[in-house]
Amino acid sequence: MDRRLEGKVAIVTGAATGIGEAIAHKFAKEGAKVIVNSLPDDPIQDVVDAIKKYGGEAVPYAGDVSQEFHAQNCVQTAITAYGQLDILINNAGVFLATAETQDYPVDVFDDTVRMNIRSAFLMTKYALPYLQKSRGNIVSAGSEAGFNGIAQNTPYGGTKGWIHSFMKGVAVEQAKYCIRANCVCPGAIDTAWTRKEKGPMDSKMEKMLIQGTPMARRGTPEEVANVYAFIASSEASYVTGALWLVDGGVTVAKGAVGSDTPMWFRSEPQGELRLEHEQEGLDNKDTQTIK
Ligand SMILES: NC(=O)c1ccc[n+]([C@@H]2O[C@H](COP(=O)([O-])OP(=O)(O)OC[C@H]3O[C@@H](n4cnc5c(N)ncnc54)[C@H](O)[C@@H]3O)[C@@H](O)[C@H]2O)c1
């Protein structure tokens, strides 16, 4: 199963923490050379060093890819370092506040749209000429919230719905260049975002997200990274325009079905990747819980 991405060059945005960290490690383990992008004060170099320690290849790119300059330079880093680009993973995103819509701060709305939407657009735009040469593919971070919306962070759910439509459009438009474009759509994953002590969710939201999930637990970043690796690999050569759920069943569930799931079935798998920054994604950001 290993080395499905041998010889490929991949950019992973938002790769210093959480799901992105797991994708970067997983891709390196599968043989890809990885450009580890994240914000300058994220632990990017740590992730690069860890990948190298475990025998992989990676280079850092520190910069906010919602800015045109950084999106262009991030793509250029791949070309300068490795001469090609095969895979773009639009993983960067933020979850900065919980508040009902009437109370949602306008500046947080603007930041959420910029970080979640503008970054995916710019990275896709500047990566496409190289992906057309390599017949590569794009996988973007959608979400269960992009299907269903999410109460108390309605703008966030909206940004994920946008990503779903954006990738579908790119899939149809770019098929003539042999490019595939898909979304991986996680449910509640065990990063800073779903931990009340680490981010803006309160204990009620935290409890509800587990009760509403048939598997009655969060997913791990590695469980999500495993699906990214499959979709980005040639094993998924006929998969394009797909919104691929990795959500423990929450999207199809109705009500508090997780309460019936036995405790023994609820433990997170240990996995194989050695990750160090799974829950640090919001450490360097201002978050708000408005009631
Ligand atoms: N955690 C979940 O439950 C969940 C569920 C569904 C979808 N997702 C999606 O998965 C992705 C990763 O989420 P996570 O939970 O790992 O969060 P995280 O906060 O741990 O990771 C996101 C990383 O992206 C970085 N980042 C944000 N904006 C950036 C930008 N403009 N340029 C460069 N780096 C940027 C952040 O600093 C952070 O390091 C997001 O797109 C999110 O929408 C997460």
The ligand as a Gaussian input file, in Angstrom:
#p B3LYP/6-31G(d) Opt

LIG

0 1
 N      -11.479000      19.870000      12.347000
 C      -12.651000      19.602000      11.804000
 O      -13.562000      19.124000      12.501000
 C      -12.897000      19.845000      10.333000
 C      -14.101000      19.396000       9.785000
 C      -14.359000      19.618000       8.440000
 C      -13.437000      20.264000       7.643000
 N      -12.257000      20.687000       8.197000
 C      -11.342000      21.395000       7.304000
 O      -10.034000      20.871000       7.398000
 C       -9.077000      21.925000       7.244000
 C       -8.060000      21.855000       8.384000
 O       -8.735000      22.028000       9.626000
 P       -8.050000      21.635000      11.030000
 O       -9.128000      21.219000      11.942000
 O       -6.889000      20.768000      10.793000
 O       -7.568000      23.084000      11.530000
 P       -6.160000      23.654000      12.041000
 O       -6.448000      25.005000      12.566000
 O       -5.460000      22.682000      12.915000
 O       -5.319000      23.744000      10.681000
 C       -5.463000      24.743000       9.726000
 C       -4.086000      25.335000       9.458000
 O       -4.185000      26.220000       8.349000
 C       -3.444000      27.381000       8.647000
 N       -3.959000      28.465000       7.812000
 C       -5.173000      29.048000       7.900000
 N       -5.325000      29.977000       6.952000
 C       -4.171000      29.972000       6.231000
 C       -3.719000      30.702000       5.106000
 N       -4.489000      31.659000       4.537000
 N       -2.484000      30.452000       4.624000
 C       -1.714000      29.483000       5.181000
 N       -2.099000      28.756000       6.251000
 C       -3.316000      29.001000       6.769000
 C       -3.687000      27.597000      10.116000
 O       -2.780000      28.501000      10.712000
 C       -3.584000      26.170000      10.637000
 O       -2.236000      25.827000      10.898000
 C       -9.868000      23.228000       7.170000
 O       -9.992000      23.660000       5.837000
 C      -11.234000      22.845000       7.709000
 O      -12.258000      23.628000       7.176000
 C      -11.978000      20.496000       9.514000

